[in-house]
Amino acid sequence: MNNPTNTPKTSRFTVNSTMLECLTADPSLGMVLMRDFHLGGCRNCGFNPQDSIATVASQNGIPTDRLLAAMNRES
């Protein structure tokens, strides 16, 4: 997206945001998690909603910065 005022873009979520906070703020992230990372669709790929983005990334072998970017819809 174009930023005409050249102000820094701030991310909604941080590595310390819980999955519950993220999914409550943007329910469509569930689809992103399943499509891009196979997370949250079944018992084997589930996560605790109170876990942070960093914890979920670490537990599933996903680079934290990659998961965070996907959660914030950054390219």
Buried (B, 14 or more C-beta within 10 A) or exposed (E): EEEEEEEEEEEEBEBEBBBEBBBEEBEEBBEBBBEEBEBBBEEEEEBEBEBBBBBBBBEEEBEBEEBBBBBBBEE
